[in-house]
Amino acid sequence: MQSLAAAARRGGAELCEQVMVHSLRVKDSHILGVETSAGPVDAPLVILANGGWAAELTQALGIDLPMGPVLSQIAIFQRPGEFPA
């Protein structure tokens, strides 16, 4: 994710981490920005990159995304350095 964020910043994106988006700001069928936990943010382009939670934001626009969040469990095992591969 860090390399993706760095590439986005190089392309001119402004990333606001640890900020919750509550809703999309819409006027005359155009998305103007977002309402966040840190206040409103105007943006010429809004990208929904929140995975399964995107449907919550689009429902207010009458757009039904057939997806939702799924609980999963992941385990990562690393071989100790003293053990041969």
Secondary structure as UniProt FT lines:
FT   HELIX           2..10
FT   TURN            11..12
FT   TURN            17..18
FT   STRAND          21..27
FT   TURN            28..29
FT   STRAND          30..36
FT   TURN            37..38
FT   STRAND          39..42
FT   HELIX           51..53
FT   HELIX           54..59
FT   TURN            60..62
FT   TURN            81..82
//
